[in-house]
Every structure is written in C-alpha cells, then in structure tokens.
C-alpha cells in the first residue's frame, strides 16, 4: 500500500493527469472502481490490525482463497445502498456483515485510556438515535462530505457501540456518507494511524478541523489509485 499511495502532486494536477489517461473511458470504468474499492478495503483492514496484503485483496476479488476478513468487509461495503441515510440500523448491518456476528450493541461497559469515556451501554440506543436524527436534519444535510464523515467517525469511535470492530464499522459509515454526499471513496491506510488517532483526540475536544482535513485528503487518494492502475503500476 505504501507504493500505491505515495505522496503525489496537487489535486488539479492529478485530475488533469487522470483525464489524459482516461481517454474515452470514465472513472466509473469497472477496473477503476474495483481498484479504488480494493485500496479502501486494504487500508481499513490495515487500520484494524488485520495482516493482509494488496495481493490478498486482489486475489479475493478473483474469488481465490484469502483472509475471511476481506470477503466480510467487501460484503459489508455493499450491504447498505447509497440511497439509504446514516442510521443505527445501518451500523448494525455493517457490524453483522463485517464481523460475521449476530451480536448487537454492546451490553458491557468499556474503558478508554485517553479521551472521554465511551458511552454507557444503556445509553447507546439513545445517543445513536440522536446522532441519526441530527445528521438527517437540515443542519446535518448542509455539512460538506468530509465534515459529515468526520462527525460520524468521531461519534462512533467516541461511543464505541460494539464489543469489536468499531473502527471498521465507523469507516464503512464514513465512506457511505461521504460518497452519498458526492465525494470519492475516502481511503485511509495503516500509515495514517498516528495522525488519525491525534485527529480523533482533537475531535473529542470539539476541534474537528484536523479530522476533516484528513478525510479530505483521503477522498483525493482514489485519483492516485486510478492513475497508477491506468499506468499499469498496480
């Protein structure tokens, strides 16, 4: 993934380069959509601490044997259509599919070494309902994609609604909301972890700027993936 997402030129330069490489094709060409999805999958699993490689993810797409976490996360990414808004129901579906579990919201209490304590288990349904209602309100719908994504990511990680897989579920929700808002697939990778952790800590203190900036950059990365795919470098 390091070679896939190395530092690259400005957004305008990348857009011009991609347009030149596309020719008569569009960014919705199946091979480009697949490459972006696979880059997102690999990055999310890296952040979850799952030891998989780019080759593993590509083999999984071909139906060859690979880590079961890849197929589960791929299925979860398709489980909620972009016509559906963010909801507790969607979070539960993403969790069941990505983790292969029938468990719902956690019932035991959790602790956090840094930042605010996770939500009490009994308060989770109510707090998730408030987040769902606000994101669906006029104010929530006015947010830019990265702003909405940052809010969802911070709230899910702050609450920790599940016993396991909160990061994967949060990233599924972020990608869904940002793409629903017209942004590209936001690709976060293992190398982002220190910055992501620091940005979340800032968000817990109500400073959303660093997390929004990270997600804006993550939404540019599909351009790098498509360019390198068209150039035959991935």
C-alpha positions in Angstrom: 0.0 0.0 0.0 2.9 2.4 0.6 3.9 2.2 -3.1 0.2 2.5 -4.0 -0.4 5.8 -2.1 2.9 7.6 -2.1 3.0 11.4 -2.0 1.7 12.9 -5.2 1.1 16.3 -6.9 -1.8 18.7 -6.3 -5.4 17.8 -6.8 -5.6 19.8 -10.0 -2.5 18.2 -11.5 -3.8 14.7 -10.6 -7.2 15.5 -12.2 -5.6 16.6 -15.4 -3.3 13.5 -15.4 -6.3 11.2 -14.9 -8.3 12.9 -17.6 -5.4 12.4 -20.1 -5.1 8.8 -19.2 -8.8 8.0 -19.3 -9.3 8.9 -22.9 -12.8 7.7 -23.8 -13.2 5.9 -20.5 -14.7 7.3 -17.3 -13.7 7.0 -13.6 -16.7 4.6 -13.3 -14.9 2.0 -15.5 -15.2 -1.4 -13.7 -11.4 -1.9 -13.3 -11.0 1.6 -11.8 -13.9 1.2 -9.4 -12.5 -2.2 -8.4 -9.0 -0.8 -7.7 -10.4 2.0 -5.6 -12.6 -0.3 -3.6 -9.7 -2.7 -3.0 -7.4 0.1 -1.9 -10.1 1.2 0.6 -10.6 -2.4 1.8 -6.8 -2.9 2.4 -6.5 0.4 4.2 -9.4 -0.3 6.5 -8.1 -3.7 7.4 -4.6 -2.3 8.0 -6.0 0.1 10.5 -7.9 -2.8 12.1 -4.7 -4.6 12.6 -5.6 -7.4 10.1 -2.4 -8.7 8.4 -3.4 -8.7 4.7 -1.6 -7.6 1.5 -2.6 -5.9 -1.7 -2.2 -9.2 -3.4 -4.5 -10.9 -0.9 -7.2 -8.3 -1.6 -6.9 -8.7 -5.3 -7.0 -12.5 -5.1 -10.1 -12.2 -3.0 -11.8 -10.2 -5.8 -11.0 -13.0 -8.2 -12.7 -15.5 -5.9 -9.4 -17.1 -4.7 -8.8 -18.0 -1.1 -7.8 -15.1 1.1 -8.3 -13.9 4.6 -12.0 -14.2 5.5 -11.9 -10.6 6.9 -11.5 -9.3 3.3 -14.6 -11.0 2.0 -16.6 -10.0 5.0 -15.6 -6.3 4.7 -16.3 -6.4 1.0 -19.8 -7.7 1.6 -20.3 -5.1 4.3 -19.4 -2.3 1.9 -22.2 -3.4 -0.4 -24.7 -4.1 2.4 -26.2 -0.5 2.6 -27.1 1.3 -0.6 -26.2 5.0 -1.1 -29.9 5.7 -1.2 -30.2 4.9 2.5 -29.2 7.5 5.1 -27.0 7.0 8.1 -28.9 5.1 10.8 -28.4 2.8 13.8 -30.0 0.1 11.6 -27.2 0.6 9.0 -24.5 0.5 11.7 -25.9 -2.8 13.0 -26.0 -4.3 9.5 -22.4 -3.2 8.8 -21.3 -4.7 12.0 -23.0 -8.0 11.5 -21.7 -8.3 8.0 -18.1 -7.1 8.5 -17.6 -9.1 11.7 -19.7 -12.1 10.9 -21.6 -11.8 14.2 -25.1 -11.8 15.4 -24.2 -9.6 18.4 -25.8 -6.2 18.5 -24.9 -3.1 20.5 -22.6 -3.9 23.4 -24.1 -4.6 26.8 -20.9 -4.4 28.9 -19.1 -1.2 29.9 -15.9 -0.1 28.2 -12.9 2.0 29.2 -10.7 4.3 27.2 -7.1 5.0 28.1 -7.2 8.5 26.6 -10.1 10.9 25.7 -13.6 10.8 27.0 -15.1 7.5 28.4 -17.2 5.5 26.0 -20.9 5.8 26.3 -22.6 3.7 29.0 -24.1 0.6 27.4 -27.6 1.6 28.5 -27.2 5.0 26.8 -26.1 3.7 23.4 -29.5 3.4 21.7 -30.5 6.9 22.7 -27.2 8.5 21.7 -27.1 6.8 18.4 -30.7 7.9 17.7 -29.7 11.5 18.5 -26.8 11.2 16.0 -29.0 9.7 13.4 -31.6 12.4 13.9 -29.1 15.3 13.7 -27.3 14.0 10.7 -30.7 13.8 8.9 -31.7 17.3 9.9 -31.3 20.4 7.7 -28.2 21.3 9.6 -26.7 17.8 9.1 -27.5 17.7 5.5 -25.8 21.1 4.9 -22.4 19.6 6.0 -19.8 19.0 3.4 -19.0 15.3 2.8 -15.7 15.4 4.8 -17.4 17.4 7.6 -20.2 14.8 7.9 -17.7 12.0 7.7 -15.6 13.5 10.4 -18.6 13.9 12.7 -19.7 10.3 12.1 -16.2 8.9 12.7 -15.7 10.9 15.9 -19.1 10.0 17.3 -18.9 6.3 16.6 -15.3 6.0 18.0 -16.3 8.1 21.0 -19.3 5.9 21.8 -17.7 2.5 20.9 -21.1 0.9 20.3 -19.8 -2.6 19.7 -17.6 -5.0 21.5 -15.4 -5.3 18.5 -15.0 -3.8 15.0 -15.9 -0.3 15.9 -13.2 1.1 13.6 -14.3 -0.9 10.6 -17.9 0.0 11.1 -17.0 3.7 11.5 -15.0 3.7 8.3 -17.9 2.0 6.5 -20.2 4.6 7.8 -17.8 7.4 6.8 -17.3 6.1 3.3 -21.1 5.7 2.9 -21.9 9.2 4.0 -19.1 10.9 2.0 -20.0 9.0 -1.2 -23.7 9.7 -0.6 -22.7 13.4 -0.5 -20.8 13.2 -3.8 -17.3 12.7 -2.6 -14.9 9.9 -3.7 -14.2 6.8 -1.6 -12.1 8.2 1.3 -9.1 5.8 1.5 -7.4 5.7 4.9 -4.4 3.4 5.3 -2.3 1.9 8.1 0.2 4.7 7.9 -2.5 7.2 8.8 -2.9 5.8 12.3 -0.9 8.3 14.3 -2.5 11.2 12.5 -5.9 9.6 12.7 -5.6 9.0 16.5 -4.4 12.6 17.0 -7.2 13.9 14.9 -9.8 11.9 16.9 -8.4 13.2 20.1 -8.8 16.7 18.8 -12.4 15.9 17.7 -13.2 14.7 21.2 -12.2 18.2 22.3 -14.6 19.6 19.6 -11.8 20.6 17.2 -13.0 18.9 14.0 -10.5 20.6 11.7 -7.7 18.0 11.7 -10.1 15.1 11.1 -11.9 17.0 8.3 -8.6 17.7 6.6 -7.5 14.1 6.8 -10.8 12.9 5.3 -10.5 15.5 2.5 -7.0 14.1 1.7 -8.3 10.6 1.9 -11.0 11.4 -0.7 -8.3 12.5 -3.1 -6.4 9.2 -2.9 -8.8 7.4 -5.4 -7.2 9.7 -8.0 -3.8 8.2 -7.2 -5.2 4.7 -7.3 -6.9 5.2 -10.7 -3.8 6.9 -12.2 -1.5 4.1 -11.1 -4.0 1.5 -12.3 -4.2 3.1 -15.8 -0.4 3.3 -15.9 -0.1 -0.3 -15.0 1.7 0.2 -11.8 -0.7 -1.7 -9.5 
